[in-house]
Structures are given as C-alpha cells and as structure tokens.
Amino acid sequence: MVIVHPEVLVNRKRQPKAVLLPYAEWGRIMEDLAELEDIRAYDRAKARRDVAIPFEQAVRELKKKRVS
C-alpha cells in the first residue's frame, strides 16, 4: 500500500477542491495504476477463454499485419 501525505485545498466556502501530493508519492501512485491496468487486462484475457497461441506465433502474425 502506498502511504500518501495529501494536502487538501479548499475554496472560500471551505469546500474541498483539489489535493496536492508530493511528487514522489504521485509517481508511486502512477506506477501502481499502471500495474493495476496490466492485472485487469490479464483478468479480461483469461475470462475470454480464447485459445492460446505461442508467443513466437503471435509476433509473426503481428509483423505480417504491419507489413500488409
């Protein structure tokens, strides 16, 4: 878990409007979000139950499509 030290900015009516984070904490959050996207993509792919093909075959097919 990422520990954050947010600063909440409020308007004149004391309503929250924005959050400031130290840059290093923001970087860690972005890395975690990227990893979460990868996990979700993996989960979607597994749920499809498509027939798996070898990695080398997939690369060949992608290269063929790029040339066409």
NUTORTI-293468 format. One record per atom (N, C-alpha, C, O, CB): z, y, x; residue in three letters; residue number from 1. Coordinates in pm, 1 decimal. Each point is the difference from the previous one (the first is absolute). Glycine has a CB too. Layout:
% residues N
{z = Z y = Y x = X resn = ALA resi = NUM};
...
//
This chain:
% residues 68
{z = 0.0 y = -118.1 x = 84.2 resn = MET resi = 1};
{z = 0.0 y = 118.1 x = -84.2 resn = MET resi = 1};
{z = 0.0 y = 123.8 x = 88.2 resn = MET resi = 1};
{z = 69.3 y = 6.5 x = 101.6 resn = MET resi = 1};
{z = 52.2 y = -130.2 x = -285.3 resn = MET resi = 1};
{z = -200.5 y = 221.2 x = 142.6 resn = VAL resi = 2};
{z = -7.8 y = 125.7 x = 73.0 resn = VAL resi = 2};
{z = 111.8 y = 91.0 x = -49.3 resn = VAL resi = 2};
{z = 15.6 y = 21.8 x = -120.1 resn = VAL resi = 2};
{z = -267.1 y = -45.3 x = 151.5 resn = VAL resi = 2};
{z = 327.2 y = 75.2 x = 61.0 resn = ILE resi = 3};
{z = 103.6 y = 96.8 x = -35.8 resn = ILE resi = 3};
{z = -62.0 y = 138.1 x = 11.8 resn = ILE resi = 3};
{z = -58.0 y = 34.4 x = 103.1 resn = ILE resi = 3};
{z = 247.9 y = -186.4 x = -23.3 resn = ILE resi = 3};
{z = -177.5 y = 231.1 x = -186.1 resn = VAL resi = 4};
{z = -59.2 y = 133.6 x = -0.7 resn = VAL resi = 4};
{z = 107.0 y = 106.4 x = -17.5 resn = VAL resi = 4};
{z = 107.2 y = -23.8 x = -55.6 resn = VAL resi = 4};
{z = -318.9 y = -70.7 x = -37.7 resn = VAL resi = 4};
{z = 178.7 y = 210.8 x = 142.3 resn = HIS resi = 5};
{z = 89.2 y = 115.4 x = -10.4 resn = HIS resi = 5};
{z = -76.8 y = 113.4 x = -67.6 resn = HIS resi = 5};
{z = -41.3 y = 95.3 x = 66.1 resn = HIS resi = 5};
{z = 171.7 y = -164.6 x = 142.6 resn = HIS resi = 5};
{z = -149.7 y = 59.0 x = -341.3 resn = PRO resi = 6};
{z = -80.8 y = 100.3 x = -69.0 resn = PRO resi = 6};
{z = 75.1 y = 130.6 x = -22.9 resn = PRO resi = 6};
{z = 122.3 y = 3.0 x = -13.6 resn = PRO resi = 6};
{z = -244.7 y = -188.1 x = -95.8 resn = PRO resi = 6};
{z = 45.7 y = 291.1 x = 105.9 resn = GLU resi = 7};
{z = 50.2 y = 130.5 x = -43.2 resn = GLU resi = 7};
{z = -76.6 y = 34.0 x = -126.3 resn = GLU resi = 7};
{z = -122.9 y = 7.4 x = 1.8 resn = GLU resi = 7};
{z = 182.0 y = 70.5 x = 236.4 resn = GLU resi = 7};
{z = 11.6 y = -57.3 x = -346.6 resn = VAL resi = 8};
{z = -64.5 y = 31.0 x = -127.3 resn = VAL resi = 8};
{z = -12.1 y = 152.0 x = -13.8 resn = VAL resi = 8};
{z = 97.5 y = 73.9 x = 13.7 resn = VAL resi = 8};
{z = -5.4 y = -286.7 x = -119.6 resn = VAL resi = 8};
{z = -214.3 y = 256.2 x = 78.4 resn = LEU resi = 9};
{z = -25.2 y = 142.0 x = -24.1 resn = LEU resi = 9};
{z = 1.4 y = 24.0 x = -150.3 resn = LEU resi = 9};
{z = -58.4 y = -76.8 x = -76.5 resn = LEU resi = 9};
{z = -79.2 y = 98.2 x = 289.8 resn = LEU resi = 9};
{z = 204.3 y = 85.2 x = -254.9 resn = VAL resi = 10};
{z = 10.5 y = 31.2 x = -142.7 resn = VAL resi = 10};
{z = -58.7 y = 137.2 x = -27.7 resn = VAL resi = 10};
{z = -10.6 y = 84.3 x = 89.1 resn = VAL resi = 10};
{z = 216.1 y = -227.5 x = -108.4 resn = VAL resi = 10};
{z = -243.5 y = 163.9 x = -106.6 resn = ASN resi = 11};
{z = -50.7 y = 131.8 x = -39.1 resn = ASN resi = 11};
{z = 116.4 y = 90.2 x = -39.6 resn = ASN resi = 11};
{z = 116.5 y = -36.1 x = 16.9 resn = ASN resi = 11};
{z = -334.6 y = -66.3 x = -94.1 resn = ASN resi = 11};
{z = 185.7 y = 218.0 x = 25.4 resn = ARG resi = 12};
{z = 105.8 y = 96.2 x = -36.6 resn = ARG resi = 12};
{z = 90.3 y = -50.9 x = -110.8 resn = ARG resi = 12};
{z = 114.1 y = 44.2 x = -13.2 resn = ARG resi = 12};
{z = -266.1 y = 137.8 x = 81.1 resn = ARG resi = 12};
{z = 100.4 y = -275.8 x = -148.4 resn = LYS resi = 13};
{z = 80.7 y = -58.8 x = -107.6 resn = LYS resi = 13};
{z = 74.5 y = -124.2 x = 48.6 resn = LYS resi = 13};
{z = 58.1 y = -73.7 x = -79.7 resn = LYS resi = 13};
{z = -221.6 y = 162.1 x = -89.1 resn = LYS resi = 13};
{z = 161.3 y = -110.4 x = 299.0 resn = ARG resi = 14};
{z = 68.0 y = -111.9 x = 64.8 resn = ARG resi = 14};
{z = -57.6 y = -135.8 x = -40.4 resn = ARG resi = 14};
{z = 69.1 y = -101.7 x = 3.3 resn = ARG resi = 14};
{z = 135.8 y = 241.7 x = 4.3 resn = ARG resi = 14};
{z = -333.0 y = -139.4 x = -45.6 resn = GLN resi = 15};
{z = -68.5 y = -125.1 x = -31.8 resn = GLN resi = 15};
{z = -67.3 y = -51.9 x = 127.9 resn = GLN resi = 15};
{z = -60.2 y = 77.9 x = 73.8 resn = GLN resi = 15};
{z = 22.1 y = -5.4 x = -317.1 resn = GLN resi = 15};
{z = 47.7 y = -201.9 x = 269.6 resn = PRO resi = 16};
{z = -62.8 y = -54.2 x = 120.7 resn = PRO resi = 16};
{z = -152.1 y = 14.6 x = -6.5 resn = PRO resi = 16};
{z = -61.9 y = -27.9 x = -102.7 resn = PRO resi = 16};
{z = 252.3 y = -134.9 x = 127.9 resn = PRO resi = 16};
{z = -248.8 y = 206.8 x = 85.2 resn = LYS resi = 17};
{z = -144.1 y = 22.7 x = 7.0 resn = LYS resi = 17};
{z = -66.4 y = -74.1 x = 114.9 resn = LYS resi = 17};
{z = -118.6 y = -31.7 x = -9.2 resn = LYS resi = 17};
{z = 157.2 y = 252.6 x = -92.9 resn = LYS resi = 17};
{z = 32.2 y = -249.3 x = 208.3 resn = ALA resi = 18};
{z = -61.0 y = -66.1 x = 115.4 resn = ALA resi = 18};
{z = 109.0 y = -63.7 x = 85.0 resn = ALA resi = 18};
{z = 118.9 y = 28.4 x = -14.8 resn = ALA resi = 18};
{z = -311.4 y = 135.8 x = 14.0 resn = ALA resi = 18};
{z = 147.1 y = -252.0 x = 90.9 resn = VAL resi = 19};
{z = 91.8 y = -65.8 x = 92.5 resn = VAL resi = 19};
{z = -55.3 y = 13.8 x = 140.5 resn = VAL resi = 19};
{z = -118.9 y = -22.6 x = 22.9 resn = VAL resi = 19};
{z = 194.9 y = -140.9 x = -200.7 resn = VAL resi = 19};
{z = 8.8 y = 200.2 x = 271.2 resn = LEU resi = 20};
{z = -36.8 y = 6.4 x = 141.2 resn = LEU resi = 20};
{z = 64.0 y = -117.3 x = 72.0 resn = LEU resi = 20};
{z = 116.5 y = -32.8 x = -22.6 resn = LEU resi = 20};
{z = -137.0 y = 285.2 x = 14.6 resn = LEU resi = 20};
{z = -57.9 y = -315.2 x = 95.7 resn = LEU resi = 21};
{z = 50.9 y = -110.2 x = 81.0 resn = LEU resi = 21};
{z = -30.2 y = 28.0 x = 146.2 resn = LEU resi = 21};
{z = -99.8 y = 65.0 x = 31.2 resn = LEU resi = 21};
{z = 68.1 y = -228.2 x = -221.5 resn = LEU resi = 21};
{z = 116.0 y = 115.3 x = 280.0 resn = PRO resi = 22};
{z = -35.9 y = 6.5 x = 141.3 resn = PRO resi = 22};
{z = -131.5 y = -76.8 x = 21.8 resn = PRO resi = 22};
{z = -25.0 y = -101.7 x = -64.7 resn = PRO resi = 22};
{z = 271.3 y = 120.0 x = 132.5 resn = PRO resi = 22};
{z = -328.5 y = 31.5 x = 22.8 resn = TYR resi = 23};
{z = -132.7 y = -56.2 x = 21.7 resn = TYR resi = 23};
{z = 6.0 y = -147.9 x = 38.2 resn = TYR resi = 23};
{z = -82.7 y = -78.1 x = -47.1 resn = TYR resi = 23};
{z = 4.3 y = 304.3 x = 116.9 resn = TYR resi = 23};
{z = 172.5 y = -266.0 x = 12.9 resn = ALA resi = 24};
{z = 11.6 y = -140.4 x = 41.0 resn = ALA resi = 24};
{z = 29.0 y = -89.7 x = -120.5 resn = ALA resi = 24};
{z = -53.2 y = -110.6 x = -9.0 resn = ALA resi = 24};
{z = 135.1 y = 184.1 x = 235.6 resn = ALA resi = 24};
{z = 1.0 y = -27.0 x = -317.9 resn = GLU resi = 25};
{z = 29.6 y = -77.5 x = -120.0 resn = GLU resi = 25};
{z = -123.7 y = -12.4 x = -87.4 resn = GLU resi = 25};
{z = -26.2 y = -106.3 x = -56.4 resn = GLU resi = 25};
{z = 264.5 y = 182.9 x = 64.9 resn = GLU resi = 25};
{z = -314.2 y = 31.4 x = -19.9 resn = TRP resi = 26};
{z = -124.7 y = -2.4 x = -76.5 resn = TRP resi = 26};
{z = -96.2 y = -104.1 x = 60.2 resn = TRP resi = 26};
{z = -64.5 y = -74.6 x = -73.6 resn = TRP resi = 26};
{z = 94.8 y = 320.1 x = 11.8 resn = TRP resi = 26};
{z = -39.5 y = -249.9 x = 193.0 resn = GLY resi = 27};
{z = -85.7 y = -96.6 x = 67.3 resn = GLY resi = 27};
{z = 39.9 y = -143.4 x = -31.8 resn = GLY resi = 27};
{z = -85.8 y = -84.5 x = -25.5 resn = GLY resi = 27};
{z = 49.7 y = 250.3 x = 206.9 resn = GLY resi = 27};
{z = 164.7 y = -192.9 x = -180.0 resn = ARG resi = 28};
{z = 47.7 y = -135.0 x = -31.9 resn = ARG resi = 28};
{z = -30.7 y = -35.7 x = -145.2 resn = ARG resi = 28};
{z = -37.1 y = -113.6 x = -29.7 resn = ARG resi = 28};
{z = 219.2 y = 138.2 x = 201.2 resn = ARG resi = 28};
{z = -167.0 y = 71.0 x = -260.6 resn = ILE resi = 29};
{z = -31.8 y = -23.5 x = -141.5 resn = ILE resi = 29};
{z = -148.4 y = -31.7 x = -15.5 resn = ILE resi = 29};
{z = -36.2 y = -90.9 x = -74.7 resn = ILE resi = 29};
{z = 222.8 y = 246.0 x = 3.8 resn = ILE resi = 29};
{z = -272.2 y = -81.8 x = 140.0 resn = MET resi = 30};
{z = -143.7 y = -24.5 x = -8.9 resn = MET resi = 30};
{z = -36.1 y = -137.9 x = 55.8 resn = MET resi = 30};
{z = -85.8 y = -68.5 x = -55.6 resn = MET resi = 30};
{z = 44.7 y = 315.6 x = 75.0 resn = MET resi = 30};
{z = 105.0 y = -287.7 x = 88.6 resn = GLU resi = 31};
{z = -23.1 y = -134.6 x = 54.6 resn = GLU resi = 31};
{z = 41.9 y = -106.7 x = -100.5 resn = GLU resi = 31};
{z = -70.8 y = -98.9 x = -19.3 resn = GLU resi = 31};
{z = 105.9 y = 186.6 x = 252.4 resn = GLU resi = 31};
{z = 79.1 y = -67.8 x = -296.7 resn = ASP resi = 32};
{z = 47.8 y = -95.6 x = -99.9 resn = ASP resi = 32};
{z = -95.2 y = -6.6 x = -119.2 resn = ASP resi = 32};
{z = -25.0 y = -108.0 x = -53.5 resn = ASP resi = 32};
{z = 261.5 y = 152.7 x = 125.6 resn = ASP resi = 32};
{z = -289.7 y = 70.1 x = -114.0 resn = LEU resi = 33};
{z = -94.4 y = 1.0 x = -111.5 resn = LEU resi = 33};
{z = -127.9 y = -74.4 x = 35.4 resn = LEU resi = 33};
{z = -55.3 y = -71.8 x = -83.3 resn = LEU resi = 33};
{z = 150.6 y = 289.7 x = 7.0 resn = LEU resi = 33};
{z = -142.5 y = -201.2 x = 199.3 resn = ALA resi = 34};
{z = -119.3 y = -71.8 x = 43.4 resn = ALA resi = 34};
{z = 24.9 y = -150.5 x = -2.0 resn = ALA resi = 34};
{z = -85.5 y = -77.2 x = -43.3 resn = ALA resi = 34};
{z = 18.2 y = 273.3 x = 186.2 resn = ALA resi = 34};
{z = 184.0 y = -236.8 x = -96.1 resn = GLU resi = 35};
{z = 34.2 y = -141.7 x = -1.6 resn = GLU resi = 35};
{z = 9.7 y = -52.1 x = -143.5 resn = GLU resi = 35};
{z = -44.8 y = -110.9 x = -29.2 resn = GLU resi = 35};
{z = 167.4 y = 139.3 x = 247.0 resn = GLU resi = 35};
{z = -64.5 y = 51.0 x = -306.2 resn = LEU resi = 36};
{z = 11.4 y = -39.7 x = -139.8 resn = LEU resi = 36};
{z = -138.6 y = -16.8 x = -62.3 resn = LEU resi = 36};
{z = -21.6 y = -93.1 x = -77.6 resn = LEU resi = 36};
{z = 242.2 y = 213.6 x = 61.0 resn = LEU resi = 36};
{z = -314.5 y = -32.0 x = 49.3 resn = GLU resi = 37};
{z = -136.7 y = -13.7 x = -50.1 resn = GLU resi = 37};
{z = -61.3 y = -131.1 x = 46.4 resn = GLU resi = 37};
{z = -67.1 y = -67.9 x = -77.7 resn = GLU resi = 37};
{z = 41.9 y = 316.8 x = 77.3 resn = GLU resi = 37};
{z = 47.8 y = -285.2 x = 126.8 resn = ASP resi = 38};
{z = -51.5 y = -127.0 x = 52.3 resn = ASP resi = 38};
{z = 60.3 y = -118.6 x = -75.0 resn = ASP resi = 38};
{z = -70.7 y = -95.1 x = -33.4 resn = ASP resi = 38};
{z = 40.2 y = 201.7 x = 258.9 resn = ASP resi = 38};
{z = 159.5 y = -101.0 x = -251.5 resn = ILE resi = 39};
{z = 68.0 y = -108.2 x = -71.3 resn = ILE resi = 39};
{z = -55.9 y = -12.7 x = -141.5 resn = ILE resi = 39};
{z = -24.9 y = -110.8 x = -47.5 resn = ILE resi = 39};
{z = 233.7 y = 148.3 x = 184.8 resn = ILE resi = 39};
{z = -228.3 y = 74.8 x = -203.8 resn = ARG resi = 40};
{z = -53.9 y = -4.3 x = -136.6 resn = ARG resi = 40};
{z = -143.4 y = -52.6 x = -1.2 resn = ARG resi = 40};
{z = -37.1 y = -75.9 x = -89.5 resn = ARG resi = 40};
{z = 185.4 y = 268.3 x = 26.7 resn = ARG resi = 40};
{z = -229.1 y = -152.9 x = 161.3 resn = ALA resi = 41};
{z = -137.0 y = -50.9 x = 8.9 resn = ALA resi = 41};
{z = 1.5 y = -150.9 x = 21.7 resn = ALA resi = 41};
{z = -79.1 y = -72.4 x = -60.4 resn = ALA resi = 41};
{z = 0.2 y = 293.3 x = 152.8 resn = ALA resi = 41};
{z = 167.8 y = -267.9 x = -7.3 resn = TYR resi = 42};
{z = 14.2 y = -144.3 x = 23.9 resn = TYR resi = 42};
{z = 39.4 y = -71.5 x = -129.1 resn = TYR resi = 42};
{z = -57.8 y = -103.2 x = -34.1 resn = TYR resi = 42};
{z = 123.7 y = 147.5 x = 273.7 resn = TYR resi = 42};
{z = 30.8 y = 9.7 x = -310.1 resn = ASP resi = 43};
{z = 45.7 y = -61.5 x = -124.8 resn = ASP resi = 43};
{z = -113.0 y = -5.5 x = -102.7 resn = ASP resi = 43};
{z = -15.3 y = -100.3 x = -69.8 resn = ASP resi = 43};
{z = 248.1 y = 183.5 x = 115.2 resn = ASP resi = 43};
{z = -313.2 y = 25.3 x = -55.4 resn = ARG resi = 44};
{z = -113.1 y = -0.5 x = -93.3 resn = ARG resi = 44};
{z = -101.8 y = -106.3 x = 39.6 resn = ARG resi = 44};
{z = -52.5 y = -71.5 x = -85.3 resn = ARG resi = 44};
{z = 87.1 y = 316.5 x = 41.1 resn = ARG resi = 44};
{z = -62.0 y = -255.0 x = 173.7 resn = ALA resi = 45};
{z = -96.6 y = -98.6 x = 47.8 resn = ALA resi = 45};
{z = 49.2 y = -142.0 x = -29.4 resn = ALA resi = 45};
{z = -78.4 y = -84.8 x = -42.5 resn = ALA resi = 45};
{z = 4.1 y = 244.8 x = 223.2 resn = ALA resi = 45};
{z = 200.4 y = -186.0 x = -159.0 resn = LYS resi = 46};
{z = 54.9 y = -133.8 x = -26.9 resn = LYS resi = 46};
{z = -3.7 y = -31.5 x = -149.8 resn = LYS resi = 46};
{z = -22.2 y = -114.7 x = -38.9 resn = LYS resi = 46};
{z = 170.9 y = 135.7 x = 241.5 resn = LYS resi = 46};
{z = -127.3 y = 78.8 x = -285.1 resn = ALA resi = 47};
{z = 3.3 y = -21.6 x = -144.4 resn = ALA resi = 47};
{z = -137.8 y = -33.4 x = -55.5 resn = ALA resi = 47};
{z = -10.1 y = -65.0 x = -104.1 resn = ALA resi = 47};
{z = 203.2 y = 221.3 x = 89.8 resn = ALA resi = 47};
{z = -299.9 y = -112.8 x = 82.1 resn = ARG resi = 48};
{z = -135.7 y = -26.7 x = -47.4 resn = ARG resi = 48};
{z = -37.4 y = -146.8 x = 11.5 resn = ARG resi = 48};
{z = -83.9 y = -48.9 x = -75.5 resn = ARG resi = 48};
{z = 22.1 y = 279.2 x = 141.0 resn = ARG resi = 48};
{z = 122.3 y = -299.2 x = 26.5 resn = ARG resi = 49};
{z = -25.9 y = -141.9 x = 21.8 resn = ARG resi = 49};
{z = -147.0 y = -27.6 x = 31.1 resn = ARG resi = 49};
{z = -53.1 y = -104.8 x = -36.9 resn = ARG resi = 49};
{z = 242.7 y = 52.7 x = -116.1 resn = ARG resi = 49};
{z = -254.8 y = 145.6 x = 220.7 resn = ASP resi = 50};
{z = -137.3 y = -21.2 x = 44.6 resn = ASP resi = 50};
{z = -2.3 y = -106.9 x = 108.1 resn = ASP resi = 50};
{z = 101.9 y = -30.6 x = 62.0 resn = ASP resi = 50};
{z = -161.8 y = 269.1 x = -118.0 resn = ASP resi = 50};
{z = -56.8 y = -293.6 x = 76.9 resn = VAL resi = 51};
{z = -17.4 y = -98.2 x = 106.7 resn = VAL resi = 51};
{z = 1.3 y = 75.2 x = 133.1 resn = VAL resi = 51};
{z = -74.8 y = 95.9 x = 19.1 resn = VAL resi = 51};
{z = -60.0 y = -253.2 x = -170.3 resn = VAL resi = 51};
{z = 219.1 y = 113.3 x = 240.8 resn = ALA resi = 52};
{z = 9.9 y = 65.1 x = 130.9 resn = ALA resi = 52};
{z = -116.8 y = -43.3 x = 88.2 resn = ALA resi = 52};
{z = -45.3 y = -114.3 x = -6.3 resn = ALA resi = 52};
{z = 297.4 y = 123.8 x = -13.4 resn = ALA resi = 52};
{z = -300.1 y = 84.3 x = 102.4 resn = ILE resi = 53};
{z = -103.2 y = -33.4 x = 97.3 resn = ILE resi = 53};
{z = 54.2 y = 32.5 x = 138.7 resn = ILE resi = 53};
{z = 87.3 y = 85.7 x = 14.0 resn = ILE resi = 53};
{z = -274.8 y = -40.6 x = -181.3 resn = ILE resi = 53};
{z = 137.0 y = -112.4 x = 268.6 resn = PRO resi = 54};
{z = 47.7 y = 27.4 x = 135.2 resn = PRO resi = 54};
{z = -29.0 y = 145.2 x = 40.3 resn = PRO resi = 54};
{z = -98.7 y = 59.3 x = -43.5 resn = PRO resi = 54};
{z = 62.5 y = -301.4 x = 103.1 resn = PRO resi = 54};
{z = 123.0 y = 297.1 x = 23.1 resn = PHE resi = 55};
{z = -12.4 y = 138.8 x = 43.7 resn = PHE resi = 55};
{z = -135.4 y = 25.5 x = 64.4 resn = PHE resi = 55};
{z = -63.7 y = 101.6 x = -27.9 resn = PHE resi = 55};
{z = 310.8 y = -91.8 x = 61.1 resn = PHE resi = 55};
{z = -291.9 y = -101.5 x = 53.0 resn = GLU resi = 56};
{z = -126.9 y = 18.7 x = 70.3 resn = GLU resi = 56};
{z = -115.8 y = 9.0 x = -98.3 resn = GLU resi = 56};
{z = -92.6 y = 78.6 x = 20.3 resn = GLU resi = 56};
{z = 184.5 y = -202.0 x = 176.9 resn = GLU resi = 56};
{z = -87.7 y = 44.4 x = -302.6 resn = GLN resi = 57};
{z = -105.2 y = 5.1 x = -102.1 resn = GLN resi = 57};
{z = 2.4 y = 134.2 x = -72.4 resn = GLN resi = 57};
{z = -105.1 y = 58.1 x = -26.9 resn = GLN resi = 57};
{z = 119.3 y = -307.8 x = -1.7 resn = GLN resi = 57};
{z = 103.5 y = 298.1 x = -2.5 resn = ALA resi = 58};
{z = 12.0 y = 129.8 x = -67.0 resn = ALA resi = 58};
{z = -57.6 y = 110.9 x = 87.3 resn = ALA resi = 58};
{z = -68.9 y = 88.7 x = -50.5 resn = ALA resi = 58};
{z = 273.8 y = -169.5 x = -70.8 resn = ALA resi = 58};
{z = -177.7 y = 76.9 x = 251.8 resn = VAL resi = 59};
{z = -53.0 y = 101.2 x = 91.5 resn = VAL resi = 59};
{z = -152.2 y = -6.7 x = 2.4 resn = VAL resi = 59};
{z = -66.7 y = 103.3 x = -4.6 resn = VAL resi = 59};
{z = 276.1 y = -115.8 x = 144.7 resn = VAL resi = 59};
{z = -265.2 y = -109.0 x = -132.9 resn = ARG resi = 60};
{z = -145.9 y = -15.2 x = 0.6 resn = ARG resi = 60};
{z = -61.3 y = 57.4 x = -127.3 resn = ARG resi = 60};
{z = -101.6 y = 69.2 x = 5.8 resn = ARG resi = 60};
{z = 124.2 y = -274.7 x = 136.5 resn = ARG resi = 60};
{z = 37.9 y = 177.5 x = -256.0 resn = GLU resi = 61};
{z = -52.9 y = 49.8 x = -127.1 resn = GLU resi = 61};
{z = 7.1 y = 151.8 x = -7.6 resn = GLU resi = 61};
{z = -92.6 y = 64.1 x = -49.6 resn = GLU resi = 61};
{z = 162.0 y = -277.3 x = -59.8 resn = GLU resi = 61};
{z = 39.3 y = 270.8 x = 158.0 resn = LEU resi = 62};
{z = 12.3 y = 145.7 x = -0.9 resn = LEU resi = 62};
{z = -102.9 y = 64.2 x = 92.2 resn = LEU resi = 62};
{z = -58.0 y = 102.9 x = -34.3 resn = LEU resi = 62};
{z = 302.1 y = -125.1 x = -16.2 resn = LEU resi = 62};
{z = -267.2 y = -37.4 x = 167.0 resn = LYS resi = 63};
{z = -100.0 y = 53.1 x = 92.6 resn = LYS resi = 63};
{z = -138.5 y = -7.8 x = -61.3 resn = LYS resi = 63};
{z = -80.9 y = 91.3 x = 16.2 resn = LYS resi = 63};
{z = 222.8 y = -159.6 x = 178.2 resn = LYS resi = 63};
{z = -169.5 y = -41.9 x = -265.6 resn = LYS resi = 64};
{z = -129.5 y = -16.4 x = -65.8 resn = LYS resi = 64};
{z = -20.7 y = 110.3 x = -104.0 resn = LYS resi = 64};
{z = -108.6 y = 57.2 x = -8.9 resn = LYS resi = 64};
{z = 119.3 y = -307.0 x = 46.5 resn = LYS resi = 64};
{z = 92.6 y = 279.6 x = -115.7 resn = LYS resi = 65};
{z = -10.0 y = 103.4 x = -102.1 resn = LYS resi = 65};
{z = -22.2 y = 137.3 x = 61.5 resn = LYS resi = 65};
{z = -72.8 y = 82.5 x = -55.1 resn = LYS resi = 65};
{z = 220.1 y = -218.6 x = -92.2 resn = LYS resi = 65};
{z = -83.8 y = 160.1 x = 262.5 resn = ARG resi = 66};
{z = -13.0 y = 129.4 x = 66.9 resn = ARG resi = 66};
{z = -142.1 y = 21.5 x = 51.2 resn = ARG resi = 66};
{z = -50.2 y = 112.4 x = -2.3 resn = ARG resi = 66};
{z = 292.1 y = -123.6 x = 67.0 resn = ARG resi = 66};
{z = -306.2 y = -93.9 x = -19.2 resn = VAL resi = 67};
{z = -135.8 y = 8.6 x = 54.1 resn = VAL resi = 67};
{z = -101.6 y = 17.7 x = -112.6 resn = VAL resi = 67};
{z = -101.1 y = 67.8 x = 18.0 resn = VAL resi = 67};
{z = 169.1 y = -211.4 x = 177.4 resn = VAL resi = 67};
{z = -42.2 y = 83.9 x = -309.8 resn = SER resi = 68};
{z = -94.3 y = 5.6 x = -112.9 resn = SER resi = 68};
{z = -14.6 y = 137.7 x = -56.7 resn = SER resi = 68};
{z = -75.7 y = 19.8 x = -95.1 resn = SER resi = 68};
{z = 133.5 y = -250.4 x = 43.2 resn = SER resi = 68};
//
